[in-house]
Amino acid sequence: MIAMYDVNIYEQVARNIKKYRNEAGLTQAELAEAIGVSHEFIRRIESKKGKKTFSFQTIWNVSKVLNVSLDKLAEIDLDEFKKLS
């Protein structure tokens, strides 16, 4: 069984970015432009297969554009967690 602390925080943040970006009605390109990164960078973050590395500054910028708190971007979806374990 996987413990909560074993959840990859980068993957969890990536899922939450995609979730809140979609809720905000923004495309990957629009989010990328708003935070000053490439569309490819956002695509890689949100990709299920891509390697995820991003800075705290990037997450801060995303949170401001999406009007979502940092804790929401790092929040573990318990339903998703149950699927992993």
Contacts in CASP RR format, 6 or more apart in sequence:
PFRMAT RR
TARGET T0000
AUTHOR 0000-0000-0000
METHOD contacts of the structure
MODEL  1
MIAMYDVNIYEQVARNIKKYRNEAGLTQAELAEAIGVSHEFIRRIESKKG
KKTFSFQTIWNVSKVLNVSLDKLAEIDLDEFKKLS
1 85 0 8 1.000
2 81 0 8 1.000
2 84 0 8 1.000
2 85 0 8 1.000
4 76 0 8 1.000
4 81 0 8 1.000
7 76 0 8 1.000
7 81 0 8 1.000
7 84 0 8 1.000
8 52 0 8 1.000
9 74 0 8 1.000
10 52 0 8 1.000
10 53 0 8 1.000
10 54 0 8 1.000
11 52 0 8 1.000
12 74 0 8 1.000
12 75 0 8 1.000
12 76 0 8 1.000
12 77 0 8 1.000
12 80 0 8 1.000
13 52 0 8 1.000
13 54 0 8 1.000
13 59 0 8 1.000
13 73 0 8 1.000
13 74 0 8 1.000
14 45 0 8 1.000
14 46 0 8 1.000
14 47 0 8 1.000
14 52 0 8 1.000
15 77 0 8 1.000
15 80 0 8 1.000
16 68 0 8 1.000
16 72 0 8 1.000
16 73 0 8 1.000
16 74 0 8 1.000
16 75 0 8 1.000
16 77 0 8 1.000
17 31 0 8 1.000
17 42 0 8 1.000
17 45 0 8 1.000
17 46 0 8 1.000
17 62 0 8 1.000
17 66 0 8 1.000
17 73 0 8 1.000
18 46 0 8 1.000
20 66 0 8 1.000
20 68 0 8 1.000
20 72 0 8 1.000
20 73 0 8 1.000
21 28 0 8 1.000
21 31 0 8 1.000
21 46 0 8 1.000
21 66 0 8 1.000
24 65 0 8 1.000
24 66 0 8 1.000
24 67 0 8 1.000
26 34 0 8 1.000
26 65 0 8 1.000
26 66 0 8 1.000
28 39 0 8 1.000
28 42 0 8 1.000
28 43 0 8 1.000
28 46 0 8 1.000
29 39 0 8 1.000
29 42 0 8 1.000
31 42 0 8 1.000
31 62 0 8 1.000
31 65 0 8 1.000
31 66 0 8 1.000
32 38 0 8 1.000
32 39 0 8 1.000
32 41 0 8 1.000
32 42 0 8 1.000
33 39 0 8 1.000
34 61 0 8 1.000
34 65 0 8 1.000
35 58 0 8 1.000
35 61 0 8 1.000
35 62 0 8 1.000
35 65 0 8 1.000
36 61 0 8 1.000
37 58 0 8 1.000
44 50 0 8 1.000
44 51 0 8 1.000
44 52 0 8 1.000
45 52 0 8 1.000
45 54 0 8 1.000
59 70 0 8 1.000
59 73 0 8 1.000
60 70 0 8 1.000
62 68 0 8 1.000
62 73 0 8 1.000
63 69 0 8 1.000
63 70 0 8 1.000
63 72 0 8 1.000
63 73 0 8 1.000
END
